[in-house]
Amino acid sequence: MKALPEKQRQQSVLPLLGAYREPEKPLRGSPTPTEEFHTAVQAAKIGADKDIPHLPATLIDKYVTDLQHLGLL
């Protein structure tokens, strides 16, 4: 990736790699409390219901099946 032209390097994952050089300290729980996250999503008016989008069981089943076909589960 370092051999790519500068514009392509900036659009690659290369700038993000530094964040993974040192592991983060373990955290018990969530860095953002659930209610704070929920309020932020509602304020941003995300999704058709302006709330946290829900995934149907059929989509989750598809993801699991795809991961199994790839040998990742």
N, C-alpha and C positions, 0 to 999 in steps of 0.2 A: 504494500500500500504506500510505502514511503516513496516509491518510484513514480507514483501517479502525478499528473499535473496538479498544481496547487488547488485549483477549484474543485477537482475531484477528490483530493485529499480531505478538504474541508467538508465534503458531503459524504465521506465514508465514516466508519466507526473509529477511525484512528484517533480523533480528538477525545473520544470517550474512554479509551484504554487506560489513561492515567487514573481514572476513578477506581479501577479494579486492581491496581498494583498492590494496595494494602487492603486486607479484609476489614470490613467494618466490625466494630464491637457488637457482640450479640445484644439484642434488645428484647426485653420481655414485653409482649403486647405490640401495639401499633405506634408508629411515630406520630400519626395523626389520629386523635380520638374519633370514634365513629360519628358522633354527633357533629363534630366540626367538619368532617369530610362531607357528611350528608348536607349540611347547611351550605357549604361551598358549592356543591353540585347544583343544588336548587337555585342558588344565586346566579350561577353561570347559565341556568336554563338549558341544561343539557338534555338531549333526548326528546322524544315526542311528548312525554308527560312532564317535561321540565324537572325530572328527578333522576335518580340512579337507574339506568337502563337495566332491565332484567333479561337474562338469557333463557330461552326456552329449553326444556329438557332435550328436545330433538337435536338442537345445536351442540349441546354438551356431549350427547351420545356420538354425534358425528366426529367431534374432536377426539374423543377417546378411541373410536374406531380408526381414525386416521393415524393416531400415535401408535396403535397396535400394529397397523400395516407397515409402519416405518420401523418397527422393532424397538420402539422407545418405551413401551410398557410391557 
